[in-house]
Amino acid sequence: MKILFISDVYFPRINGVSTSIETFRHNLALLGHTVHLIAPDYLTPSADEVDIMRVPARYLPFDPEDRLMSYKWVMTHLERLRGEQYDIIHIQTPFVAHYLGTKLSRLLGISCVETYHTFFEEYLYHYVPLVPKKVMRFVAKRFSRHQGNSLDGMVVPSHPMLRILKSYGITTHTEVIPTGLELDSFVPGNRKTFRKNYHISQDRPVLLFVGRVAHEKNIGFLIKTVDRIRNEISDVLFVIAGEGPAQESLELEVKKLGLSENIMFIGYLDRHTELNSCYSAADIFVFSSRTETQGLVLLEAMAQGVPVVSTAELGTRDVLREGVGVWIAQEELTDFSGKVVKMLRDAQVRKDLGDAGRDYAHEWSATKQAQRMLCFYRSVLNPL
């Protein structure tokens, strides 16, 4: 099968969508299929540019990490795309990529599906703060319904997200297919070396968050829990690995609370060289996002044998099983911080949870999810 992915984001822009695209491209290729990608040109190539059409793109002033692709530029390459004779188009994001994908679907006469990676109902109002939250939620629902019903099929990473989309009135054929874990996620990281490189003492208790430093990730709540935790474990360190639009406001909050000695922002890490070691350097992975459609970082932490304390909201409810690598906490300071303190004080509990989490993470095979994606494509191309 020959597949065309289209996305408004991809590496070197680091986020969950980029990771999902890379994972599926790699595993679909291993299964003998060809996947091409249309993505923005960031003027800095990713590690692997094979079969990628980079589109000229401009900056977005309200979101400097992202780029707006040139729709017209892609249309000038229509005959080149027609000559590739793709079997199906798979859109990964709902902006220019969505409209490119649906247009190419009509012009090339092939089916078009899309993955719903982002819960826009709980996302958009962070970036358009002058518009009332209620209005932005209405806009997000209508936007999602309109786009979803223009497709031949939709993929969602979790069952809770599927139920939400159905409640919007989306009637398109939809399948739950999460992003799987690559075998590389299970290669043990080097805890000792990572701590040495970042000047963290080997015996210091370390909490970790990995991901985009964005408002919807609810990192501010985690910072407040660290403020509670340091009253009982004074040398606790919270490492935040990632970058994003909320970083400046979070750094101000850290200073306001007097937590500069307890919180470290270390930026993005190369997932192929440093990320596993970053996970393994932590004693506990902490997470409290309300908007995850899956929460792949939770499984990546478990793959390194790191126990987790997390809320279970939306897509993370599909991933987390109480006592299997994780203690599930409420988004409430006393409950969340209490669970973290209790876990930090019991090395055997951390080891047992970590071992159970590593075993559980093996169930989320990237190859298995790629096989499921192929079955979904075939169901769209050959409906009963």
C-alpha positions in Angstrom: 0.0 0.0 0.0 1.2 3.5 -0.8 0.1 6.1 1.8 0.4 9.9 1.9 0.6 11.5 5.4 -0.1 15.3 5.6 0.7 17.2 8.8 1.1 20.8 10.0 3.9 19.6 12.3 6.8 17.2 12.2 10.4 17.0 13.4 12.4 19.0 14.2 9.2 20.4 15.9 9.0 18.1 18.9 5.5 17.0 20.2 3.3 13.9 20.4 2.0 14.3 16.8 5.5 14.2 15.4 6.3 11.2 17.5 3.1 9.4 16.3 3.9 10.1 12.7 7.4 8.9 12.9 6.3 5.7 14.8 3.6 4.8 12.3 5.8 5.7 9.2 8.6 3.4 10.6 6.4 0.5 11.4 4.3 0.6 8.3 7.5 0.6 6.3 8.7 -2.5 8.3 5.5 -4.2 7.2 6.3 -3.5 3.6 4.3 -0.4 2.8 5.4 3.0 1.6 4.6 6.2 3.5 5.3 9.7 2.1 4.8 12.8 4.2 3.9 16.4 3.4 5.1 18.7 6.3 6.3 22.3 6.9 9.8 23.4 6.2 11.4 24.6 9.4 14.6 25.4 7.6 16.3 22.8 9.8 16.1 19.2 8.5 15.1 16.3 10.8 17.4 13.3 11.2 15.6 11.5 8.4 14.2 13.4 5.4 13.5 10.4 3.2 10.1 10.6 1.4 9.3 14.0 2.9 8.0 16.9 0.9 8.9 20.0 2.9 6.5 22.9 2.2 7.5 26.6 2.5 5.9 27.9 5.7 5.6 31.1 7.6 5.7 31.9 11.4 2.6 32.2 13.5 3.0 35.2 15.8 0.8 33.7 18.5 2.5 30.3 18.4 6.2 30.7 17.3 7.0 27.0 17.6 4.7 26.2 14.7 4.5 27.1 11.0 1.7 27.8 8.5 2.3 25.7 5.3 1.7 27.2 1.9 -1.5 25.6 0.5 -0.8 27.1 -3.0 2.7 25.8 -3.1 1.5 22.2 -2.7 -1.1 22.7 -5.4 1.6 23.6 -7.9 3.0 20.1 -7.3 -0.4 18.4 -8.0 0.9 16.4 -11.1 3.9 15.1 -9.1 1.5 13.9 -6.4 -0.9 12.4 -8.9 2.0 10.4 -10.4 2.8 8.8 -7.1 -0.6 6.9 -7.3 -1.3 6.9 -3.6 -3.9 4.4 -2.2 -5.0 6.6 0.7 -4.4 10.0 2.3 -3.9 10.2 6.1 -4.2 13.7 7.6 -2.6 14.2 11.0 -3.6 17.7 12.0 -6.7 19.9 11.4 -5.3 23.2 10.0 -3.8 23.6 6.5 -3.1 19.9 6.4 -6.8 19.1 6.7 -7.9 21.3 3.8 -4.9 20.1 1.7 -5.8 16.5 2.4 -9.5 16.8 1.6 -8.7 18.8 -1.6 -6.2 16.3 -2.8 -8.6 13.5 -2.0 -11.1 15.0 -4.3 -8.6 15.9 -7.1 -6.8 12.5 -7.0 -9.9 10.5 -6.5 -8.7 8.6 -3.4 -10.0 8.1 0.2 -9.0 10.4 3.0 -8.8 9.7 6.8 -7.6 11.8 9.7 -6.2 11.2 13.2 -7.8 13.4 15.9 -4.7 14.0 18.1 -5.8 17.1 20.0 -8.7 17.7 22.3 -9.6 21.2 21.0 -12.5 21.7 23.3 -10.0 22.0 26.2 -7.2 23.5 24.1 -8.2 26.4 22.0 -9.2 28.9 24.8 -5.6 28.8 26.2 -4.5 30.4 22.9 -7.4 32.8 22.3 -7.8 34.2 25.9 -9.9 37.2 25.0 -12.8 35.0 23.8 -14.9 33.5 26.5 -14.2 29.8 27.3 -17.8 28.8 26.6 -17.7 30.4 23.1 -14.4 28.7 22.3 -15.7 25.3 23.3 -18.7 25.8 21.1 -16.5 26.8 18.2 -14.2 23.8 18.8 -17.1 21.3 18.8 -18.6 22.7 15.6 -15.1 22.9 14.0 -14.4 19.2 14.9 -17.9 18.0 13.7 -17.6 19.8 10.4 -14.1 18.4 9.7 -14.9 14.9 11.0 -17.9 14.5 8.8 -16.0 15.6 5.7 -13.7 12.5 5.9 -14.0 8.8 4.8 -12.7 7.7 8.2 -11.2 8.9 11.5 -8.7 7.5 13.9 -8.7 8.4 17.6 -6.1 7.4 20.2 -8.5 6.4 23.0 -12.1 5.3 23.8 -13.0 8.4 25.9 -12.0 10.6 23.0 -14.2 8.5 20.6 -17.2 9.0 22.9 -16.6 12.8 22.9 -16.4 12.9 19.1 -19.6 10.9 18.8 -21.3 13.3 21.2 -20.4 16.2 18.8 -22.4 14.5 16.1 -19.5 13.0 14.1 -20.9 10.0 12.1 -17.8 9.1 10.1 -16.5 5.6 10.4 -14.0 5.8 13.4 -11.5 3.5 15.0 -9.5 3.6 18.2 -5.8 3.1 17.4 -3.3 4.5 19.8 0.4 5.2 19.0 2.5 2.3 20.1 5.9 2.1 21.7 9.0 1.4 19.6 11.5 -1.2 20.8 13.9 1.6 21.4 11.8 2.8 24.3 12.8 -0.3 26.3 16.6 0.2 25.8 17.8 1.0 29.4 18.8 4.6 29.9 21.9 5.6 31.9 20.6 7.1 35.2 24.0 7.8 36.7 25.4 9.6 33.6 22.3 11.7 33.0 22.4 12.9 36.6 26.1 13.7 36.4 25.6 15.6 33.1 22.9 17.8 34.6 24.6 18.2 38.0 22.0 16.3 40.0 23.3 14.3 43.0 22.9 10.6 42.6 20.8 10.3 45.8 18.5 13.3 45.3 14.8 12.5 44.9 13.7 13.4 41.4 10.3 13.9 39.9 10.0 14.2 36.1 7.6 15.7 33.5 8.3 15.1 29.8 6.3 17.0 27.2 5.4 20.3 25.6 5.5 23.0 28.2 2.0 24.3 27.3 -0.9 25.6 29.3 -3.1 22.6 28.6 -0.6 20.2 30.2 -1.5 21.6 33.6 2.1 21.8 34.7 1.2 24.6 37.1 -0.6 22.1 39.2 2.5 19.9 39.4 4.6 22.9 40.5 2.1 23.5 43.3 2.4 19.9 44.4 6.2 20.3 44.6 5.6 23.3 46.9 3.7 20.9 49.2 6.2 18.1 48.8 9.2 20.1 49.8 7.7 20.7 53.2 8.3 17.0 53.9 11.2 16.2 51.5 13.2 19.5 51.3 15.6 18.4 48.6 13.0 17.1 46.1 13.8 18.2 42.5 11.2 18.5 39.7 12.7 18.2 36.3 10.7 19.6 33.3 11.9 18.3 30.0 10.4 20.2 27.1 9.7 23.7 25.8 6.6 25.6 24.9 4.5 28.8 25.3 3.8 28.3 29.0 7.4 28.2 30.1 7.8 31.9 30.8 4.7 32.1 33.1 5.7 28.9 34.8 9.2 30.2 35.5 7.7 33.3 37.1 5.4 31.0 39.2 8.5 29.1 40.4 10.2 32.3 41.5 7.1 33.5 43.2 6.9 30.3 45.2 10.6 30.3 46.0 11.1 27.0 44.2 14.1 27.9 42.1 16.3 25.3 43.9 13.6 22.6 43.5 12.6 22.9 39.9 14.8 22.6 36.8 13.8 23.3 33.2 16.1 21.4 30.8 14.4 21.9 27.4 13.8 19.4 24.7 15.9 16.2 24.6 16.7 14.1 21.6 14.5 11.0 22.0 17.0 8.8 20.3 20.0 9.7 22.4 19.0 11.3 25.8 15.3 10.7 26.5 15.6 7.2 27.9 18.3 8.3 30.3 16.2 11.2 31.3 13.3 8.9 32.2 15.6 6.5 34.1 17.2 9.3 36.1 13.8 10.0 37.7 12.4 8.3 40.8 8.8 9.1 39.8 7.2 10.4 36.6 4.4 12.9 37.4 1.5 13.9 35.1 -1.7 15.9 35.4 -2.8 16.9 31.9 -6.6 17.1 31.4 -6.4 17.2 27.6 -4.4 14.1 26.5 -6.0 12.0 23.8 -3.6 9.2 24.8 -0.6 10.1 27.0 2.3 8.3 25.3 4.9 9.7 27.7 3.3 7.7 30.5 4.1 4.4 28.7 7.6 5.7 27.8 8.3 6.2 31.5 6.9 2.8 32.3 9.1 1.2 29.6 12.1 2.5 31.5 10.8 1.0 34.8 9.9 4.4 36.3 6.8 4.4 38.5 4.1 7.0 37.8 1.8 9.2 39.8 -0.8 10.7 37.5 -4.4 11.9 37.2 -6.5 9.8 34.9 -8.4 12.1 32.6 -9.6 11.6 29.0 -7.2 9.5 27.0 -5.0 8.6 30.0 -7.9 6.6 31.4 -7.3 4.2 28.6 -3.6 3.9 29.4 -3.5 3.8 33.2 -4.3 0.8 35.4 -4.2 1.5 39.2 -1.2 -0.4 40.7 0.2 -1.4 37.3 3.1 1.0 37.1 1.1 3.8 38.5 -0.7 5.3 41.5 -3.7 7.3 40.2 -4.3 10.5 42.0 -6.9 13.2 42.1 -6.2 16.7 40.8 -6.1 17.9 44.3 -2.9 19.0 46.1 -3.2 16.9 49.3 -4.0 13.6 47.5 -1.5 14.1 44.7 1.4 15.3 46.8 0.6 12.7 49.5 0.9 9.9 47.0 4.2 11.3 45.7 5.7 11.6 49.2 4.6 8.1 50.2 6.2 6.6 47.0 9.4 8.6 47.4 9.8 7.2 50.9 9.4 3.5 49.9 12.0 2.3 47.5 10.5 -1.2 47.3 7.1 0.2 46.2 8.8 2.1 43.5 10.7 -1.0 42.3 7.6 -3.2 42.3 5.5 -0.6 40.5 8.4 0.1 38.0 8.7 -3.6 37.2 5.0 -4.0 36.7 4.9 -0.9 34.5 7.7 -2.2 32.3 5.8 -5.5 31.7 2.6 -3.6 31.0 4.3 -1.2 28.5 5.3 -4.2 26.4 1.6 -4.7 25.6 1.6 -1.4 23.6 3.6 -2.6 20.6 4.1 -0.1 17.7 4.1 -3.0 15.2 0.7 -4.2 16.5 -0.8 -0.7 16.2 0.6 -0.3 12.6 -1.1 -3.6 11.7 -4.4 -2.3 13.1 -3.9 0.9 11.1 -3.5 -1.2 7.9 -6.7 -3.0 8.7 -8.5 0.3 9.2 -7.2 1.6 5.8 -8.6 -1.5 4.1 -11.9 -1.1 5.8 -12.2 2.4 4.4 -11.0 1.4 1.0 -13.3 -1.7 0.8 -16.4 -0.9 3.0 -18.8 -3.7 3.5 
